[in-house]
């Protein structure tokens, strides 16, 4: 299991990427960080995003969810 934390620079919110090193599948949790930073982590590990998980509806936790979905074709739960 690979766990990466990306801190959003302005609000200090954390985005988490949980991935399996064997299957290369991952979930992006609370994608409020920079889309560039999120995509860089996904690319670094050669992950396929299976899910976008939102723990709650605050803007700093969900702001990049549409863009992550658009760029990765992930499911959003």
N, CA, C and O atoms as a GROMACS GRO file, in nm:
protein
  308
    1UNK      N    1   0.085  -0.118   0.000
    1UNK     CA    2   0.000   0.000   0.000
    1UNK      C    3   0.089   0.124   0.000
    1UNK      O    4   0.183   0.134   0.079
    2UNK      N    5   0.058   0.215  -0.089
    2UNK     CA    6   0.127   0.343  -0.096
    2UNK      C    7   0.029   0.450  -0.050
    2UNK      O    8  -0.085   0.454  -0.096
    3UNK      N    9   0.073   0.536   0.042
    3UNK     CA   10  -0.008   0.646   0.089
    3UNK      C   11   0.072   0.774   0.070
    3UNK      O   12   0.181   0.790   0.125
    4UNK      N   13   0.018   0.864  -0.008
    4UNK     CA   14   0.082   0.994  -0.032
    4UNK      C   15  -0.010   1.103   0.024
    4UNK      O   16  -0.132   1.096   0.007
    5UNK      N   17   0.048   1.202   0.088
    5UNK     CA   18  -0.025   1.317   0.139
    5UNK      C   19   0.021   1.440   0.064
    5UNK      O   20   0.141   1.466   0.053
    6UNK      N   21  -0.075   1.517   0.014
    6UNK     CA   22  -0.044   1.642  -0.055
    6UNK      C   23  -0.113   1.753   0.024
    6UNK      O   24  -0.235   1.753   0.039
    7UNK      N   25  -0.035   1.848   0.074
    7UNK     CA   26  -0.093   1.958   0.150
    7UNK      C   27  -0.128   2.074   0.058
    7UNK      O   28  -0.044   2.120  -0.020
    8UNK      N   29  -0.251   2.120   0.067
    8UNK     CA   30  -0.294   2.237  -0.006
    8UNK      C   31  -0.229   2.358   0.059
    8UNK      O   32  -0.238   2.374   0.180
    9UNK      N   33  -0.164   2.441  -0.017
    9UNK     CA   34  -0.077   2.545   0.036
    9UNK      C   35  -0.150   2.660   0.107
    9UNK      O   36  -0.096   2.717   0.202
   10UNK      N   37  -0.269   2.695   0.063
   10UNK     CA   38  -0.339   2.811   0.118
   10UNK      C   39  -0.416   2.778   0.246
   10UNK      O   40  -0.401   2.847   0.346
   11UNK      N   41  -0.497   2.673   0.243
   11UNK     CA   42  -0.582   2.638   0.357
   11UNK      C   43  -0.520   2.531   0.447
   11UNK      O   44  -0.566   2.511   0.560
   12UNK      N   45  -0.418   2.463   0.400
   12UNK     CA   46  -0.354   2.359   0.480
   12UNK      C   47  -0.429   2.227   0.480
   12UNK      O   48  -0.401   2.140   0.561
   13UNK      N   49  -0.524   2.213   0.390
   13UNK     CA   50  -0.603   2.089   0.377
   13UNK      C   51  -0.516   1.980   0.317
   13UNK      O   52  -0.427   2.008   0.237
   14UNK      N   53  -0.540   1.857   0.355
   14UNK     CA   54  -0.464   1.744   0.301
   14UNK      C   55  -0.547   1.664   0.202
   14UNK      O   56  -0.664   1.634   0.226
   15UNK      N   57  -0.485   1.632   0.090
   15UNK     CA   58  -0.539   1.537  -0.007
   15UNK      C   59  -0.457   1.410   0.009
   15UNK      O   60  -0.334   1.415   0.020
   16UNK      N   61  -0.525   1.296   0.010
   16UNK     CA   62  -0.456   1.168   0.025
   16UNK      C   63  -0.475   1.085  -0.100
   16UNK      O   64  -0.583   1.082  -0.159
   17UNK      N   65  -0.370   1.017  -0.139
   17UNK     CA   66  -0.378   0.922  -0.248
   17UNK      C   67  -0.334   0.787  -0.192
   17UNK      O   68  -0.221   0.769  -0.149
   18UNK      N   69  -0.428   0.692  -0.194
   18UNK     CA   70  -0.402   0.556  -0.147
   18UNK      C   71  -0.396   0.466  -0.268
   18UNK      O   72  -0.491   0.459  -0.346
   19UNK      N   73  -0.285   0.396  -0.284
   19UNK     CA   74  -0.269   0.313  -0.402
   19UNK      C   75  -0.208   0.178  -0.371
   19UNK      O   76  -0.139   0.161  -0.271
   20UNK      N   77  -0.236   0.085  -0.458
   20UNK     CA   78  -0.182  -0.050  -0.449
   20UNK      C   79  -0.066  -0.062  -0.547
   20UNK      O   80  -0.082  -0.043  -0.668
   21UNK      N   81   0.051  -0.092  -0.495
   21UNK     CA   82   0.170  -0.099  -0.581
   21UNK      C   83   0.164  -0.213  -0.682
   21UNK      O   84   0.233  -0.208  -0.783
   22UNK      N   85   0.085  -0.316  -0.656
   22UNK     CA   86   0.076  -0.429  -0.749
   22UNK      C   87  -0.024  -0.403  -0.861
   22UNK      O   88   0.007  -0.421  -0.978
   23UNK      N   89  -0.146  -0.360  -0.825
   23UNK     CA   90  -0.249  -0.338  -0.927
   23UNK      C   91  -0.240  -0.201  -0.992
   23UNK      O   92  -0.294  -0.179  -1.100
   24UNK      N   93  -0.170  -0.109  -0.925
   24UNK     CA   94  -0.156   0.029  -0.971
   24UNK      C   95  -0.289   0.105  -0.970
   24UNK      O   96  -0.303   0.206  -1.039
   25UNK      N   97  -0.386   0.057  -0.891
   25UNK     CA   98  -0.513   0.127  -0.874
   25UNK      C   99  -0.504   0.213  -0.749
   25UNK      O  100  -0.437   0.177  -0.652
   26UNK      N  101  -0.573   0.328  -0.752
   26UNK     CA  102  -0.569   0.416  -0.636
   26UNK      C  103  -0.701   0.487  -0.617
   26UNK      O  104  -0.789   0.487  -0.703
   27UNK      N  105  -0.712   0.549  -0.500
   27UNK     CA  106  -0.823   0.638  -0.467
   27UNK      C  107  -0.764   0.773  -0.429
   27UNK      O  108  -0.659   0.780  -0.365
   28UNK      N  109  -0.832   0.878  -0.468
   28UNK     CA  110  -0.794   1.014  -0.430
   28UNK      C  111  -0.898   1.060  -0.328
   28UNK      O  112  -1.017   1.063  -0.357
   29UNK      N  113  -0.851   1.097  -0.208
   29UNK     CA  114  -0.940   1.134  -0.099
   29UNK      C  115  -0.927   1.285  -0.073
   29UNK      O  116  -0.817   1.336  -0.054
   30UNK      N  117  -1.041   1.353  -0.072
   30UNK     CA  118  -1.049   1.498  -0.048
   30UNK      C  119  -0.957   1.578  -0.140
   30UNK      O  120  -0.864   1.643  -0.093
   31UNK      N  121  -0.984   1.574  -0.271
   31UNK     CA  122  -0.895   1.642  -0.366
   31UNK      C  123  -0.911   1.794  -0.367
   31UNK      O  124  -0.974   1.851  -0.456
   32UNK      N  125  -0.853   1.858  -0.266
   32UNK     CA  126  -0.855   2.004  -0.260
   32UNK      C  127  -0.722   2.067  -0.294
   32UNK      O  128  -0.712   2.188  -0.311
   33UNK      N  129  -0.619   1.985  -0.304
   33UNK     CA  130  -0.484   2.034  -0.335
   33UNK      C  131  -0.474   2.069  -0.483
   33UNK      O  132  -0.567   2.047  -0.560
   34UNK      N  133  -0.361   2.122  -0.521
   34UNK     CA  134  -0.335   2.159  -0.659
   34UNK      C  135  -0.354   2.038  -0.752
   34UNK      O  136  -0.303   1.929  -0.724
   35UNK      N  137  -0.427   2.059  -0.860
   35UNK     CA  138  -0.447   1.950  -0.956
   35UNK      C  139  -0.313   1.903  -1.012
   35UNK      O  140  -0.296   1.785  -1.040
   36UNK      N  141  -0.220   1.994  -1.029
   36UNK     CA  142  -0.088   1.956  -1.080
   36UNK      C  143  -0.018   1.863  -0.981
   36UNK      O  144   0.040   1.762  -1.022
   37UNK      N  145  -0.024   1.897  -0.853
   37UNK     CA  146   0.038   1.811  -0.751
   37UNK      C  147  -0.028   1.674  -0.745
   37UNK      O  148   0.039   1.572  -0.732
   38UNK      N  149  -0.161   1.672  -0.754
   38UNK     CA  150  -0.234   1.545  -0.752
   38UNK      C  151  -0.194   1.459  -0.870
   38UNK      O  152  -0.162   1.341  -0.854
   39UNK      N  153  -0.196   1.517  -0.989
   39UNK     CA  154  -0.163   1.440  -1.109
   39UNK      C  155  -0.017   1.397  -1.110
   39UNK      O  156   0.016   1.290  -1.163
   40UNK      N  157   0.071   1.477  -1.052
   40UNK     CA  158   0.212   1.437  -1.044
   40UNK      C  159   0.231   1.312  -0.959
   40UNK      O  160   0.309   1.224  -0.995
   41UNK      N  161   0.160   1.302  -0.848
   41UNK     CA  162   0.168   1.182  -0.763
   41UNK      C  163   0.112   1.061  -0.837
   41UNK      O  164   0.170   0.953  -0.833
   42UNK      N  165  -0.002   1.080  -0.903
   42UNK     CA  166  -0.063   0.971  -0.979
   42UNK      C  167   0.034   0.922  -1.088
   42UNK      O  168   0.052   0.802  -1.106
   43UNK      N  169   0.094   1.016  -1.158
   43UNK     CA  170   0.188   0.980  -1.265
   43UNK      C  171   0.314   0.915  -1.208
   43UNK      O  172   0.365   0.818  -1.265
   44UNK      N  173   0.365   0.969  -1.098
   44UNK     CA  174   0.487   0.915  -1.037
   44UNK      C  175   0.474   0.766  -1.007
   44UNK      O  176   0.569   0.690  -1.026
   45UNK      N  177   0.357   0.725  -0.961
   45UNK     CA  178   0.334   0.584  -0.926
   45UNK      C  179   0.268   0.506  -1.038
   45UNK      O  180   0.244   0.386  -1.025
   46UNK      N  181   0.239   0.572  -1.149
   46UNK     CA  182   0.170   0.511  -1.263
   46UNK      C  183   0.038   0.450  -1.221
   46UNK      O  184   0.004   0.337  -1.259
   47UNK      N  185  -0.038   0.526  -1.140
   47UNK     CA  186  -0.166   0.480  -1.088
   47UNK      C  187  -0.278   0.503  -1.188
   47UNK      O  188  -0.272   0.592  -1.273
   48UNK      N  189  -0.381   0.420  -1.176
   48UNK     CA  190  -0.510   0.441  -1.239
   48UNK      C  191  -0.605   0.477  -1.127
   48UNK      O  192  -0.620   0.401  -1.031
   49UNK      N  193  -0.670   0.591  -1.138
   49UNK     CA  194  -0.761   0.635  -1.033
   49UNK      C  195  -0.893   0.562  -1.048
   49UNK      O  196  -0.962   0.574  -1.149
   50UNK      N  197  -0.928   0.485  -0.946
   50UNK     CA  198  -1.055   0.412  -0.944
   50UNK      C  199  -1.165   0.496  -0.881
   50UNK      O  200  -1.278   0.498  -0.930
   51UNK      N  201  -1.132   0.565  -0.772
   51UNK     CA  202  -1.233   0.639  -0.698
   51UNK      C  203  -1.182   0.775  -0.653
   51UNK      O  204  -1.063   0.794  -0.629
   52UNK      N  205  -1.276   0.868  -0.642
   52UNK     CA  206  -1.255   0.995  -0.575
   52UNK      C  207  -1.348   0.990  -0.454
   52UNK      O  208  -1.469   0.975  -0.469
   53UNK      N  209  -1.291   1.002  -0.337
   53UNK     CA  210  -1.368   0.992  -0.214
   53UNK      C  211  -1.370   1.127  -0.145
   53UNK      O  212  -1.265   1.186  -0.119
   54UNK      N  213  -1.490   1.176  -0.116
   54UNK     CA  214  -1.506   1.305  -0.050
   54UNK      C  215  -1.558   1.279   0.091
   54UNK      O  216  -1.665   1.222   0.108
   55UNK      N  217  -1.482   1.321   0.192
   55UNK     CA  218  -1.523   1.295   0.330
   55UNK      C  219  -1.631   1.391   0.377
   55UNK      O  220  -1.709   1.358   0.466
   56UNK      N  221  -1.636   1.510   0.318
   56UNK     CA  222  -1.740   1.608   0.348
   56UNK      C  223  -1.735   1.718   0.242
   56UNK      O  224  -1.646   1.719   0.158
   57UNK      N  225  -1.830   1.810   0.247
   57UNK     CA  226  -1.850   1.903   0.137
   57UNK      C  227  -1.783   2.038   0.145
   57UNK      O  228  -1.820   2.127   0.069
   58UNK      N  229  -1.687   2.057   0.232
   58UNK     CA  230  -1.618   2.186   0.236
   58UNK      C  231  -1.538   2.207   0.108
   58UNK      O  232  -1.476   2.114   0.055
   59UNK      N  233  -1.540   2.330   0.059
   59UNK     CA  234  -1.475   2.363  -0.067
   59UNK      C  235  -1.328   2.327  -0.074
   59UNK      O  236  -1.278   2.287  -0.179
   60UNK      N  237  -1.258   2.343   0.040
   60UNK     CA  238  -1.115   2.312   0.038
   60UNK      C  239  -1.087   2.163   0.031
   60UNK      O  240  -0.972   2.123   0.012
   61UNK      N  241  -1.190   2.081   0.045
   61UNK     CA  242  -1.173   1.936   0.035
   61UNK      C  243  -1.225   1.879  -0.097
   61UNK      O  244  -1.193   1.766  -0.132
   62UNK      N  245  -1.303   1.956  -0.170
   62UNK     CA  246  -1.366   1.902  -0.291
   62UNK      C  247  -1.335   1.979  -0.419
   62UNK      O  248  -1.377   1.938  -0.527
   63UNK      N  249  -1.263   2.090  -0.409
   63UNK     CA  250  -1.250   2.181  -0.522
   63UNK      C  251  -1.195   2.118  -0.649
   63UNK      O  252  -1.232   2.160  -0.759
   64UNK      N  253  -1.108   2.019  -0.638
   64UNK     CA  254  -1.048   1.959  -0.756
   64UNK      C  255  -1.115   1.829  -0.801
   64UNK      O  256  -1.070   1.765  -0.896
   65UNK      N  257  -1.222   1.789  -0.731
   65UNK     CA  258  -1.289   1.662  -0.767
   65UNK      C  259  -1.335   1.659  -0.913
   65UNK      O  260  -1.309   1.560  -0.981
   66UNK      N  261  -1.401   1.763  -0.964
   66UNK     CA  262  -1.443   1.757  -1.104
   66UNK      C  263  -1.324   1.744  -1.201
   66UNK      O  264  -1.332   1.672  -1.300
   67UNK      N  265  -1.216   1.813  -1.171
   67UNK     CA  266  -1.099   1.808  -1.260
   67UNK      C  267  -1.028   1.673  -1.252
   67UNK      O  268  -0.983   1.621  -1.354
   68UNK      N  269  -1.019   1.616  -1.132
   68UNK     CA  270  -0.960   1.482  -1.119
   68UNK      C  271  -1.045   1.383  -1.198
   68UNK      O  272  -0.992   1.298  -1.270
   69UNK      N  273  -1.178   1.393  -1.184
   69UNK     CA  274  -1.267   1.302  -1.258
   69UNK      C  275  -1.250   1.320  -1.408
   69UNK      O  276  -1.240   1.222  -1.482
   70UNK      N  277  -1.247   1.444  -1.453
   70UNK     CA  278  -1.234   1.471  -1.596
   70UNK      C  279  -1.103   1.416  -1.652
   70UNK      O  280  -1.101   1.359  -1.761
   71UNK      N  281  -0.996   1.432  -1.578
   71UNK     CA  282  -0.865   1.392  -1.630
   71UNK      C  283  -0.835   1.243  -1.612
   71UNK      O  284  -0.747   1.190  -1.678
   72UNK      N  285  -0.908   1.176  -1.521
   72UNK     CA  286  -0.875   1.035  -1.494
   72UNK      C  287  -0.991   0.941  -1.520
   72UNK      O  288  -0.970   0.820  -1.522
   73UNK      N  289  -1.112   0.993  -1.540
   73UNK     CA  290  -1.231   0.912  -1.562
   73UNK      C  291  -1.263   0.824  -1.439
   73UNK      O  292  -1.317   0.714  -1.453
   74UNK      N  293  -1.229   0.873  -1.322
   74UNK     CA  294  -1.254   0.799  -1.198
   74UNK      C  295  -1.402   0.805  -1.160
   74UNK      O  296  -1.477   0.890  -1.208
   75UNK      N  297  -1.441   0.712  -1.074
   75UNK     CA  298  -1.574   0.715  -1.014
   75UNK      C  299  -1.568   0.813  -0.898
   75UNK      O  300  -1.462   0.831  -0.837
   76UNK      N  301  -1.680   0.876  -0.867
   76UNK     CA  302  -1.683   0.969  -0.755
   76UNK      C  303  -1.783   0.919  -0.654
   76UNK      O  304  -1.903   0.913  -0.683
   77UNK      N  305  -1.737   0.881  -0.534
   77UNK     CA  306  -1.824   0.831  -0.427
   77UNK      C  307  -1.820   0.923  -0.309
   77UNK      O  308  -1.886   0.898  -0.208
   0.00000   0.00000   0.00000
